[in-house]
Amino acid sequence: MKHCSDSNCSKQRKGEVFAPAELVAYAEGAVVSRTVVENCGGTVTLFSFDAGEGLSEHAAPFDALVNVLDGEVKITIGGQPHHLKSGQSIIMPANIPHALAAVTAFKMMLVMIKA
């Protein structure tokens, strides 16, 4: 069992300025992810999706904030589609099925708060 403490596992150097969209590259026909912060309270993960890629419908036990950093995505939450572009965000509620489909190649920051 993993022990939970106040110190977190940061994949990004603390106290340094960074551009999230530059930390994850596009890959042809693929989805790429990079965890920036992971601790007992939640995670911050960067993703890039090639056009046409996506995540099939699933649910998560926690609310999750999606911030689109580049491109366009269709996010379906509880059967309702939402089209987001760079600079837009949406909160996906806990325990509600959701899916993502890249309209164009796109990048997002996913913030999941567990506590």
Buried (B, 14 or more C-beta within 10 A) or exposed (E): EEEEEEEBEEBBEEEEEEEBBEBBEBEEEEBBEBBBBBBBEBBBBBBBBBBEBBBEEEEBEBBBBBBBBBBBBBBBBEEEEBEBEBEEEBEBEEEEBBBBBBBBBBBBBBBBEEE
